[in-house]
Amino acid sequence: RFQLESEWQSLQRAGNILCCSPDEAIRRVERQANDGLDELLLGVGVGGTSSETVIKTLEEFADHVLTRFR
C-alpha cells in the first residue's frame, strides 16, 4: 500500500479521480461541471509511465471525453 492510498480511495469514491472508462469519465466530468467545475487538472504521467503511454492517454481523453464539452 502506498502512503496516500486512503486519500486516493476517498477521492475516487467522490468521483474526483477519473481512473475509469471514458463513459464513466464523461458522467463524472458532467456531474462536476453541473456543480460549477470550470477547470480540470490531469495527472497522467505517474510513477515512471512512459511518454508514449502518457501521450496516448491524453489523446484518448481528448477524443472521447473532452470533445463532449465543446
Secondary structure, 3 states (H helix, E strand, C coil): CCCCHHHHHHHHHCCCCCCCCHHHHHHHHHHHHHCCCCCCCCCCCCCCCCHHHHHHHHHHHHHHCHHHHC
